[in-house]
Amino acid sequence: MKRALQTVIVLTIGAALWIGAVKAQQPTPQMVIVQPAGTTAAATPAPAAAVSETAIDSAIKALEQVKATNEATLKKQEEMLQQLDELQKAAEQLKIFAKRV
C-alpha cells in the first residue's frame, strides 16, 4: 500500500512538472510578408499560383493514396468482422452441443 502511494505521488509530481513545461513554451511567431512599396501586386500572384497548383496536385495525389489505403483497411476490417461473427456462431453452437451431452 505504501509503495502504491509513493508511485502515485511520484507520477502526480511528474505530470505536474510536464504540464508546467508544456504551458511555459511560447507559441511560434506568425510570419507576415510585406511587399516593398515599389513593386506591383500583379507580379507576385503568378508564381504563387503556379506553386499552389503543384502543391494542390501533390496534395490530391497524397489524398488519393490515403483513400486507397483506407479502403483497403476497411475491407480487411470487414473480413475480420465476418470471421469473428463466424467464430462467435461456432462458439455458440459448441455451447449448445456441450449442454446436450
Biotite code that builds the C-alpha atoms (Angstrom):
import biotite.structure as struc

atoms = struc.array([
    struc.Atom([0.000, 0.000, 0.000], chain_id="A", res_id=1, res_name="MET", atom_name="CA", element="C"),
    struc.Atom([2.823, 2.340, 0.896], chain_id="A", res_id=2, res_name="LYS", atom_name="CA", element="C"),
    struc.Atom([4.603, 1.514, -2.367], chain_id="A", res_id=3, res_name="ARG", atom_name="CA", element="C"),
    struc.Atom([1.470, 2.278, -4.393], chain_id="A", res_id=4, res_name="ALA", atom_name="CA", element="C"),
    struc.Atom([1.033, 5.621, -2.624], chain_id="A", res_id=5, res_name="LEU", atom_name="CA", element="C"),
    struc.Atom([4.647, 6.542, -3.364], chain_id="A", res_id=6, res_name="GLN", atom_name="CA", element="C"),
    struc.Atom([4.152, 5.630, -7.023], chain_id="A", res_id=7, res_name="THR", atom_name="CA", element="C"),
    struc.Atom([1.030, 7.781, -7.265], chain_id="A", res_id=8, res_name="VAL", atom_name="CA", element="C"),
    struc.Atom([2.790, 10.747, -5.648], chain_id="A", res_id=9, res_name="ILE", atom_name="CA", element="C"),
    struc.Atom([5.801, 10.468, -7.965], chain_id="A", res_id=10, res_name="VAL", atom_name="CA", element="C"),
    struc.Atom([3.558, 10.206, -11.044], chain_id="A", res_id=11, res_name="LEU", atom_name="CA", element="C"),
    struc.Atom([1.487, 13.193, -9.908], chain_id="A", res_id=12, res_name="THR", atom_name="CA", element="C"),
    struc.Atom([4.576, 15.338, -9.404], chain_id="A", res_id=13, res_name="ILE", atom_name="CA", element="C"),
    struc.Atom([5.972, 14.243, -12.761], chain_id="A", res_id=14, res_name="GLY", atom_name="CA", element="C"),
    struc.Atom([2.690, 15.061, -14.520], chain_id="A", res_id=15, res_name="ALA", atom_name="CA", element="C"),
    struc.Atom([2.553, 18.482, -12.848], chain_id="A", res_id=16, res_name="ALA", atom_name="CA", element="C"),
    struc.Atom([6.101, 19.274, -13.963], chain_id="A", res_id=17, res_name="LEU", atom_name="CA", element="C"),
    struc.Atom([5.350, 18.105, -17.505], chain_id="A", res_id=18, res_name="TRP", atom_name="CA", element="C"),
    struc.Atom([2.161, 20.193, -17.708], chain_id="A", res_id=19, res_name="ILE", atom_name="CA", element="C"),
    struc.Atom([4.061, 23.228, -16.397], chain_id="A", res_id=20, res_name="GLY", atom_name="CA", element="C"),
    struc.Atom([6.749, 22.766, -19.027], chain_id="A", res_id=21, res_name="ALA", atom_name="CA", element="C"),
    struc.Atom([4.184, 22.457, -21.807], chain_id="A", res_id=22, res_name="VAL", atom_name="CA", element="C"),
    struc.Atom([2.364, 25.622, -20.735], chain_id="A", res_id=23, res_name="LYS", atom_name="CA", element="C"),
    struc.Atom([5.658, 27.528, -20.421], chain_id="A", res_id=24, res_name="ALA", atom_name="CA", element="C"),
    struc.Atom([6.531, 27.094, -24.082], chain_id="A", res_id=25, res_name="GLN", atom_name="CA", element="C"),
    struc.Atom([5.987, 30.101, -26.303], chain_id="A", res_id=26, res_name="GLN", atom_name="CA", element="C"),
    struc.Atom([3.953, 29.700, -29.480], chain_id="A", res_id=27, res_name="PRO", atom_name="CA", element="C"),
    struc.Atom([5.787, 30.064, -32.743], chain_id="A", res_id=28, res_name="THR", atom_name="CA", element="C"),
    struc.Atom([5.522, 33.590, -34.136], chain_id="A", res_id=29, res_name="PRO", atom_name="CA", element="C"),
    struc.Atom([3.474, 34.074, -37.277], chain_id="A", res_id=30, res_name="GLN", atom_name="CA", element="C"),
    struc.Atom([5.442, 35.353, -40.238], chain_id="A", res_id=31, res_name="MET", atom_name="CA", element="C"),
    struc.Atom([3.940, 38.209, -42.224], chain_id="A", res_id=32, res_name="VAL", atom_name="CA", element="C"),
    struc.Atom([5.393, 39.027, -45.634], chain_id="A", res_id=33, res_name="ILE", atom_name="CA", element="C"),
    struc.Atom([5.191, 42.673, -46.549], chain_id="A", res_id=34, res_name="VAL", atom_name="CA", element="C"),
    struc.Atom([5.842, 43.669, -50.151], chain_id="A", res_id=35, res_name="GLN", atom_name="CA", element="C"),
    struc.Atom([8.004, 46.704, -50.888], chain_id="A", res_id=36, res_name="PRO", atom_name="CA", element="C"),
    struc.Atom([6.152, 49.815, -51.992], chain_id="A", res_id=37, res_name="ALA", atom_name="CA", element="C"),
    struc.Atom([7.885, 49.957, -55.399], chain_id="A", res_id=38, res_name="GLY", atom_name="CA", element="C"),
    struc.Atom([6.722, 46.536, -56.639], chain_id="A", res_id=39, res_name="THR", atom_name="CA", element="C"),
    struc.Atom([3.479, 45.811, -58.426], chain_id="A", res_id=40, res_name="THR", atom_name="CA", element="C"),
    struc.Atom([0.933, 43.467, -56.912], chain_id="A", res_id=41, res_name="ALA", atom_name="CA", element="C"),
    struc.Atom([0.262, 41.635, -60.221], chain_id="A", res_id=42, res_name="ALA", atom_name="CA", element="C"),
    struc.Atom([3.820, 40.251, -60.480], chain_id="A", res_id=43, res_name="ALA", atom_name="CA", element="C"),
    struc.Atom([3.673, 38.269, -57.242], chain_id="A", res_id=44, res_name="THR", atom_name="CA", element="C"),
    struc.Atom([0.489, 36.146, -57.635], chain_id="A", res_id=45, res_name="PRO", atom_name="CA", element="C"),
    struc.Atom([1.562, 34.418, -60.875], chain_id="A", res_id=46, res_name="ALA", atom_name="CA", element="C"),
    struc.Atom([4.465, 32.415, -59.358], chain_id="A", res_id=47, res_name="PRO", atom_name="CA", element="C"),
    struc.Atom([2.445, 31.780, -56.227], chain_id="A", res_id=48, res_name="ALA", atom_name="CA", element="C"),
    struc.Atom([-0.397, 30.388, -58.347], chain_id="A", res_id=49, res_name="ALA", atom_name="CA", element="C"),
    struc.Atom([1.996, 28.019, -60.133], chain_id="A", res_id=50, res_name="ALA", atom_name="CA", element="C"),
    struc.Atom([3.378, 26.810, -56.825], chain_id="A", res_id=51, res_name="VAL", atom_name="CA", element="C"),
    struc.Atom([-0.064, 26.348, -55.363], chain_id="A", res_id=52, res_name="SER", atom_name="CA", element="C"),
    struc.Atom([-1.209, 24.321, -58.389], chain_id="A", res_id=53, res_name="GLU", atom_name="CA", element="C"),
    struc.Atom([1.666, 21.876, -57.982], chain_id="A", res_id=54, res_name="THR", atom_name="CA", element="C"),
    struc.Atom([1.047, 21.797, -54.263], chain_id="A", res_id=55, res_name="ALA", atom_name="CA", element="C"),
    struc.Atom([-2.629, 21.101, -54.861], chain_id="A", res_id=56, res_name="ILE", atom_name="CA", element="C"),
    struc.Atom([-1.813, 18.368, -57.383], chain_id="A", res_id=57, res_name="ASP", atom_name="CA", element="C"),
    struc.Atom([0.580, 16.667, -54.979], chain_id="A", res_id=58, res_name="SER", atom_name="CA", element="C"),
    struc.Atom([-1.937, 17.024, -52.146], chain_id="A", res_id=59, res_name="ALA", atom_name="CA", element="C"),
    struc.Atom([-4.648, 15.449, -54.302], chain_id="A", res_id=60, res_name="ILE", atom_name="CA", element="C"),
    struc.Atom([-2.352, 12.526, -55.160], chain_id="A", res_id=61, res_name="LYS", atom_name="CA", element="C"),
    struc.Atom([-1.492, 12.065, -51.491], chain_id="A", res_id=62, res_name="ALA", atom_name="CA", element="C"),
    struc.Atom([-5.169, 12.123, -50.546], chain_id="A", res_id=63, res_name="LEU", atom_name="CA", element="C"),
    struc.Atom([-5.960, 9.552, -53.237], chain_id="A", res_id=64, res_name="GLU", atom_name="CA", element="C"),
    struc.Atom([-3.257, 7.284, -51.843], chain_id="A", res_id=65, res_name="GLN", atom_name="CA", element="C"),
    struc.Atom([-4.625, 7.725, -48.321], chain_id="A", res_id=66, res_name="VAL", atom_name="CA", element="C"),
    struc.Atom([-8.141, 6.983, -49.600], chain_id="A", res_id=67, res_name="LYS", atom_name="CA", element="C"),
    struc.Atom([-6.944, 3.791, -51.289], chain_id="A", res_id=68, res_name="ALA", atom_name="CA", element="C"),
    struc.Atom([-5.146, 2.731, -48.111], chain_id="A", res_id=69, res_name="THR", atom_name="CA", element="C"),
    struc.Atom([-8.231, 3.460, -46.025], chain_id="A", res_id=70, res_name="ASN", atom_name="CA", element="C"),
    struc.Atom([-10.429, 1.453, -48.388], chain_id="A", res_id=71, res_name="GLU", atom_name="CA", element="C"),
    struc.Atom([-8.045, -1.498, -48.159], chain_id="A", res_id=72, res_name="ALA", atom_name="CA", element="C"),
    struc.Atom([-8.033, -1.228, -44.374], chain_id="A", res_id=73, res_name="THR", atom_name="CA", element="C"),
    struc.Atom([-11.835, -1.079, -44.268], chain_id="A", res_id=74, res_name="LEU", atom_name="CA", element="C"),
    struc.Atom([-12.026, -4.160, -46.490], chain_id="A", res_id=75, res_name="LYS", atom_name="CA", element="C"),
    struc.Atom([-9.670, -6.066, -44.180], chain_id="A", res_id=76, res_name="LYS", atom_name="CA", element="C"),
    struc.Atom([-11.674, -4.971, -41.149], chain_id="A", res_id=77, res_name="GLN", atom_name="CA", element="C"),
    struc.Atom([-14.915, -6.114, -42.770], chain_id="A", res_id=78, res_name="GLU", atom_name="CA", element="C"),
    struc.Atom([-13.368, -9.519, -43.488], chain_id="A", res_id=79, res_name="GLU", atom_name="CA", element="C"),
    struc.Atom([-12.166, -9.769, -39.894], chain_id="A", res_id=80, res_name="MET", atom_name="CA", element="C"),
    struc.Atom([-15.642, -8.886, -38.613], chain_id="A", res_id=81, res_name="LEU", atom_name="CA", element="C"),
    struc.Atom([-17.136, -11.631, -40.753], chain_id="A", res_id=82, res_name="GLN", atom_name="CA", element="C"),
    struc.Atom([-14.605, -14.126, -39.417], chain_id="A", res_id=83, res_name="GLN", atom_name="CA", element="C"),
    struc.Atom([-15.346, -13.046, -35.852], chain_id="A", res_id=84, res_name="LEU", atom_name="CA", element="C"),
    struc.Atom([-19.073, -13.447, -36.454], chain_id="A", res_id=85, res_name="ASP", atom_name="CA", element="C"),
    struc.Atom([-18.468, -16.960, -37.764], chain_id="A", res_id=86, res_name="GLU", atom_name="CA", element="C"),
    struc.Atom([-16.317, -17.791, -34.740], chain_id="A", res_id=87, res_name="LEU", atom_name="CA", element="C"),
    struc.Atom([-18.970, -16.440, -32.401], chain_id="A", res_id=88, res_name="GLN", atom_name="CA", element="C"),
    struc.Atom([-21.658, -18.579, -34.088], chain_id="A", res_id=89, res_name="LYS", atom_name="CA", element="C"),
    struc.Atom([-19.410, -21.625, -33.871], chain_id="A", res_id=90, res_name="ALA", atom_name="CA", element="C"),
    struc.Atom([-18.759, -20.956, -30.173], chain_id="A", res_id=91, res_name="ALA", atom_name="CA", element="C"),
    struc.Atom([-22.488, -20.666, -29.505], chain_id="A", res_id=92, res_name="GLU", atom_name="CA", element="C"),
    struc.Atom([-23.088, -23.967, -31.279], chain_id="A", res_id=93, res_name="GLN", atom_name="CA", element="C"),
    struc.Atom([-20.367, -25.608, -29.180], chain_id="A", res_id=94, res_name="LEU", atom_name="CA", element="C"),
    struc.Atom([-22.034, -24.327, -26.023], chain_id="A", res_id=95, res_name="LYS", atom_name="CA", element="C"),
    struc.Atom([-25.364, -25.753, -27.160], chain_id="A", res_id=96, res_name="ILE", atom_name="CA", element="C"),
    struc.Atom([-23.815, -29.138, -28.003], chain_id="A", res_id=97, res_name="PHE", atom_name="CA", element="C"),
    struc.Atom([-21.900, -29.177, -24.712], chain_id="A", res_id=98, res_name="ALA", atom_name="CA", element="C"),
    struc.Atom([-25.133, -28.672, -22.752], chain_id="A", res_id=99, res_name="LYS", atom_name="CA", element="C"),
    struc.Atom([-26.783, -31.591, -24.568], chain_id="A", res_id=100, res_name="ARG", atom_name="CA", element="C"),
    struc.Atom([-24.061, -34.058, -23.681], chain_id="A", res_id=101, res_name="VAL", atom_name="CA", element="C"),
])
